[in-house]
């Protein structure tokens, strides 16, 4: 699944190419995505200029003068800016046709993505209003995380993967951040000290920034907006490395399942 770094990589890839462009029309080939594409979306955005391309969590926001398109990549979606003359393939479900002859094309093989539209404040949309802080912003800090975790018996890994606590810390990045902070992923969130949360916050920010800089983690179904894969996967310390030696101590990396998600950690380095 594309996570925050992949979505941010996509945003940075498409923004310079679509910002300031006027929308000529929207072509919807398959309206049945995770939520139905609004039937009147073409009427809503036709003729509008894309003023900005922003992100909230894993949602991309295309801002116009009359409203905002909300796009989610789901489990396997990707966005490309391509020549509109390029024939659509089987899983190319939505095209945003621009006045310069280019189009923003959503490809979503598993159809868990979304293309929505709102005339209200998008941050107050039902899909976004309850999201936690952005992990790279200043309000995501040790004091916040420590306060939110008190009396919580949930594992710390599941805790930081809860989008109501903080957005965008997906499975891969949670495992990597906990390793950097030296925290066992099965430890109860309420048992983690403020000092450890300080290390964890720094680790999360570092891991996500590194992933964004590297173009996101290469997943089976995800490529960057220019079609080239990300490269952060080459730098993973624990994720997907079951049985391989820890890069710090040499002990074999352990694998288990937490909250139905594959989890990788070092029992020596993460107490």
C-alpha positions as CSV (number, residue, x, y, z in Angstrom):
1,X,0.0,0.0,0.0
2,X,1.3,3.5,-0.8
3,X,2.2,5.1,2.5
4,X,2.8,8.7,3.4
5,X,6.3,8.9,1.7
6,X,5.0,7.4,-1.5
7,X,2.0,9.8,-1.5
8,X,4.2,12.8,-0.8
9,X,6.6,11.6,-3.5
10,X,3.6,11.5,-5.9
11,X,2.5,15.0,-4.8
12,X,5.9,16.4,-5.4
13,X,6.1,14.6,-8.8
14,X,2.7,15.8,-10.1
15,X,2.4,19.3,-8.5
16,X,4.8,21.2,-10.8
17,X,3.1,19.7,-13.9
18,X,-0.6,20.3,-13.0
19,X,-0.5,23.4,-10.8
20,X,-1.9,26.4,-12.7
21,X,-3.5,24.2,-15.3
22,X,-7.2,24.5,-16.3
23,X,-9.3,21.3,-16.2
24,X,-11.0,20.7,-19.5
25,X,-12.9,17.6,-18.4
26,X,-12.9,14.5,-16.2
27,X,-13.2,11.1,-17.8
28,X,-14.5,8.4,-15.5
29,X,-14.2,4.9,-16.9
30,X,-14.9,3.1,-13.6
31,X,-16.9,5.0,-11.0
32,X,-17.0,2.1,-8.5
33,X,-13.9,2.7,-6.5
34,X,-13.7,2.4,-2.7
35,X,-16.4,5.1,-2.6
36,X,-18.3,6.0,-5.8
37,X,-16.8,8.8,-7.9
38,X,-19.4,11.6,-7.8
39,X,-21.6,11.5,-10.9
40,X,-21.4,15.3,-11.3
41,X,-17.7,15.6,-10.8
42,X,-17.1,16.7,-14.4
43,X,-19.6,19.5,-14.0
44,X,-18.0,20.5,-10.7
45,X,-14.5,20.9,-11.9
46,X,-14.7,21.6,-15.6
47,X,-13.1,24.9,-16.4
48,X,-11.5,25.2,-13.0
49,X,-7.8,26.0,-12.5
50,X,-5.8,23.8,-10.1
51,X,-4.4,26.3,-7.7
52,X,-2.4,24.0,-5.5
53,X,-1.7,20.3,-4.8
54,X,-1.5,19.6,-1.1
55,X,-1.6,16.5,1.1
56,X,-3.3,15.5,4.4
57,X,-2.2,12.1,5.6
58,X,-2.4,9.8,2.6
59,X,-5.0,12.0,0.9
60,X,-4.0,14.3,-2.0
61,X,-5.9,17.5,-2.3
62,X,-6.3,19.3,-5.6
63,X,-7.5,22.8,-4.7
64,X,-9.6,24.9,-7.1
65,X,-11.5,28.2,-6.6
66,X,-14.8,26.4,-6.1
67,X,-13.7,23.3,-4.2
68,X,-11.2,20.5,-3.7
69,X,-10.7,17.1,-5.3
70,X,-9.8,14.5,-2.7
71,X,-7.7,11.6,-4.1
72,X,-6.6,8.5,-2.3
73,X,-4.4,5.8,-3.9
74,X,-5.9,2.9,-2.0
75,X,-4.0,-0.3,-1.9
76,X,-2.4,-0.2,-5.3
77,X,-3.1,3.1,-7.0
78,X,-0.8,5.5,-8.8
79,X,-1.0,8.8,-10.5
80,X,0.8,9.8,-13.7
81,X,0.9,12.9,-15.7
82,X,0.8,11.7,-19.3
83,X,-0.1,12.7,-22.8
84,X,-3.9,12.4,-23.2
85,X,-3.4,10.6,-26.5
86,X,-1.9,7.6,-24.7
87,X,-4.5,4.9,-24.8
88,X,-6.0,4.0,-21.4
89,X,-5.3,0.5,-20.1
90,X,-7.5,-1.9,-18.2
91,X,-7.0,-0.4,-14.7
92,X,-6.9,3.3,-15.8
93,X,-10.1,4.4,-14.2
94,X,-10.1,8.2,-14.0
95,X,-8.4,10.9,-16.2
96,X,-8.3,14.6,-15.3
97,X,-7.8,16.2,-18.8
98,X,-5.9,19.5,-18.7
99,X,-5.8,22.3,-21.2
100,X,-2.2,21.6,-22.2
101,X,-3.0,18.2,-23.7
102,X,-1.7,16.3,-20.6
103,X,-3.9,14.4,-18.2
104,X,-3.6,13.2,-14.6
105,X,-4.4,9.5,-14.8
106,X,-5.4,7.4,-11.9
107,X,-4.5,3.7,-12.2
108,X,-6.0,1.5,-9.5
109,X,-6.0,-2.3,-10.1
110,X,-7.6,-3.2,-6.8
111,X,-10.0,-0.3,-6.8
112,X,-9.5,0.7,-3.2
113,X,-8.7,4.3,-4.1
114,X,-11.0,7.3,-4.3
115,X,-11.7,10.4,-6.3
116,X,-14.1,12.7,-4.4
117,X,-15.0,16.4,-4.4
118,X,-16.1,18.9,-1.7
119,X,-17.0,22.6,-1.8
120,X,-16.4,22.8,2.0
121,X,-13.1,22.9,3.9
122,X,-11.5,19.6,3.0
123,X,-9.8,19.3,6.4
124,X,-13.3,19.0,7.9
125,X,-14.3,16.3,5.4
126,X,-15.5,13.1,7.2
127,X,-12.4,11.2,5.9
128,X,-9.9,13.8,7.2
129,X,-11.4,15.6,10.2
130,X,-10.4,12.9,12.8
131,X,-6.8,12.4,11.6
132,X,-4.0,13.0,14.0
133,X,-1.1,15.4,13.4
134,X,1.3,15.2,10.5
135,X,4.5,13.4,11.7
136,X,6.8,15.9,10.2
137,X,5.2,18.9,11.8
138,X,6.2,20.5,15.1
139,X,3.0,19.5,16.9
140,X,4.0,15.9,16.7
141,X,6.5,15.7,19.5
142,X,7.4,13.6,22.6
143,X,5.0,15.5,24.9
144,X,2.1,14.9,22.6
145,X,2.9,11.2,22.1
146,X,3.6,10.6,25.8
147,X,0.3,12.2,26.8
148,X,-1.7,10.3,24.3
149,X,-0.2,7.0,25.3
150,X,-0.9,7.1,29.1
151,X,-2.9,4.1,30.4
152,X,-2.9,2.6,26.9
153,X,-2.3,-1.2,26.9
154,X,-2.2,-1.4,23.1
155,X,1.2,-2.3,21.6
156,X,3.4,0.7,20.8
157,X,3.6,-0.4,17.2
158,X,-0.2,-0.4,16.8
159,X,-0.4,2.8,18.7
160,X,1.8,4.8,16.3
161,X,0.1,3.2,13.3
162,X,-3.3,4.6,14.5
163,X,-4.1,7.5,12.1
164,X,-6.0,9.2,14.9
165,X,-2.8,9.4,16.9
166,X,-0.5,10.3,14.0
167,X,-1.0,10.0,10.2
168,X,1.2,8.2,7.8
169,X,3.3,5.9,10.0
170,X,2.6,2.7,8.0
171,X,3.8,-0.8,8.7
172,X,7.2,-0.5,7.1
173,X,8.0,2.8,8.7
174,X,6.7,1.8,12.1
175,X,9.0,-1.2,12.2
176,X,12.0,0.9,11.1
177,X,11.3,3.7,13.5
178,X,10.9,1.4,16.5
179,X,14.2,-0.2,15.6
180,X,16.0,3.1,15.5
181,X,14.5,4.1,18.8
182,X,15.4,0.8,20.5
183,X,11.8,0.0,21.4
184,X,10.3,-3.4,21.3
185,X,7.2,-3.3,19.1
186,X,5.1,-5.4,21.5
187,X,5.7,-3.1,24.5
188,X,2.5,-1.5,25.8
189,X,2.3,2.1,24.6
190,X,1.5,3.2,28.2
191,X,4.7,1.7,29.5
192,X,7.0,3.6,27.1
193,X,8.9,6.5,28.9
194,X,8.9,10.1,27.7
195,X,12.6,9.7,27.0
196,X,11.9,6.8,24.7
197,X,9.1,8.6,23.0
198,X,11.5,11.5,22.3
199,X,13.8,9.0,20.5
200,X,10.8,7.5,18.7
201,X,9.6,10.9,17.4
202,X,13.0,11.7,16.1
203,X,13.2,8.2,14.5
204,X,9.8,8.6,12.8
205,X,10.8,12.0,11.4
206,X,14.2,10.7,10.2
207,X,12.8,7.5,8.6
208,X,10.0,9.4,6.8
209,X,12.2,12.2,5.6
210,X,14.7,9.6,4.3
211,X,12.0,7.7,2.5
212,X,10.6,10.9,0.9
213,X,14.1,12.0,-0.2
214,X,14.7,8.5,-1.7
215,X,11.4,8.5,-3.5
216,X,9.4,6.2,-1.3
217,X,9.6,2.5,-0.6
218,X,9.4,0.3,-3.6
219,X,6.3,-1.9,-3.3
220,X,5.0,-4.4,-5.8
221,X,2.2,-2.1,-7.0
222,X,3.7,1.3,-6.6
223,X,5.9,3.4,-8.8
224,X,6.6,7.1,-8.7
225,X,4.8,9.6,-10.8
226,X,7.5,9.5,-13.5
227,X,7.4,5.7,-13.6
228,X,10.6,5.1,-11.8
229,X,10.6,3.1,-8.6
230,X,11.6,4.4,-5.2
231,X,14.8,3.2,-3.6
232,X,14.4,3.4,0.1
233,X,13.8,-0.3,0.3
234,X,17.6,-0.8,-0.1
235,X,18.1,1.0,3.2
236,X,15.7,-0.9,5.4
237,X,17.2,-2.2,8.7
238,X,14.6,-4.7,9.8
239,X,11.5,-4.9,7.6
240,X,11.5,-8.0,5.4
241,X,14.8,-9.2,6.9
242,X,13.6,-12.2,8.9
243,X,16.5,-14.4,9.9
244,X,19.1,-12.0,8.5
245,X,21.7,-10.4,10.8
246,X,20.9,-7.2,12.6
247,X,23.0,-4.3,11.1
248,X,23.9,-3.2,14.7
249,X,24.5,-6.4,16.7
250,X,24.5,-9.3,14.2
251,X,21.6,-11.2,15.9
252,X,19.0,-12.6,13.6
253,X,16.0,-10.4,12.9
254,X,12.8,-11.7,14.4
255,X,9.4,-11.8,12.7
256,X,6.0,-11.9,14.3
257,X,2.4,-10.6,13.7
258,X,1.1,-7.6,15.6
259,X,-2.4,-6.4,14.8
260,X,-2.5,-8.6,11.8
261,X,0.5,-6.9,10.3
262,X,4.0,-8.4,9.7
263,X,6.5,-7.0,12.2
264,X,10.2,-7.2,12.2
265,X,12.6,-6.4,15.0
266,X,15.8,-7.2,16.8
267,X,15.3,-8.8,20.3
268,X,18.7,-7.6,21.4
269,X,18.6,-4.0,20.2
270,X,14.9,-3.5,21.0
271,X,14.1,-4.2,24.7
